[in-house]
């Protein structure tokens, strides 16, 4: 009860001005997120993006129950920050809190992936989660090769957005081959958001059943994201019935 009251107080305070991120509020909300995932306050969760990702993946390996636990923690974090959420999870804010530019981008990317997994891509995440875990754990070499090729393309001065498009298609094809077109789209979108490609390469689009392309307007891509989602209530009901 005390935690709920504190979250409400912090949420009201954070909502007062969305143009700033109050450091003490941000740190408190980070603590709330960690406690939701049973991570001790003294852990490296918010100091090292690799640790952050490792903890999230450890939950994902538990299947849909792990996904739901992460999404609940993410929702509490979002609610805690209120209107200041976007400002607090910006690259600039992480840098101002002592992170290197590289780590700042990684933290923002990880949080944007969570946002997609638990919001825009939740239907696909929950519906195909067993297969997603299967592909992630059994196709490590193929997935790693996609990233290696991407780094090599950048070293060879291939235009960054062209290299990114190839990389996104490579990763998506792995999930396409194992789980089908919906999961291919899911991987394309979460990679695009997690790597901040929607900002650096805004022309990259993800389409259901088709390779990503350097084309399309922002509005049309947003429409594609939501038009590909089945009825969320139906999927949640099916998950409940399984239990």
C-alpha angles and dihedrals in degrees: 000000000000091000091051091051092048092049090051091051093048091045091054091048093047091049092060094083122011092187093074136047113217107218096216091050091048091050092048092051090049087055090050090053092050094048090050088060093043092250115148119242092242094056126113092246097119097027100061123036090205090059090046091053092044092055092048091048091049088060093044090056087064090067128230093343089058091048091052091049091053092046091051090052091047091051091052090050091049093047092046093056094042116176090355092065097102093045093047096051094047121119090241093055093051089049091050087054091058104270122135116247089252094051091043091056090047093052092048091047092050092050093048090052089053090050090053095043091051100036126015094021099032094109092055092039094055098035096052101025097120091052092044090055090047092053093044093052100039101038098050093128094050092047092046091051090057091057093044092052090049092053091047091051090053091048089051089053096248105164105273097235092048089050090048092051091052091048094049091049091048093053093042092052091058091058091040091058094048104033111013140247100313091057091045089057090045092055092045092053097044092048091048091052097037093053091045089240090143085069103035097034105021093167092068108104134184120219129185110254095001137085118264114265140200092241146081135069125276091247093053092050092051089051091051091054094055098035090059093058119100120216105301094209091057093053095046090049090053090051091052091049091054089060 
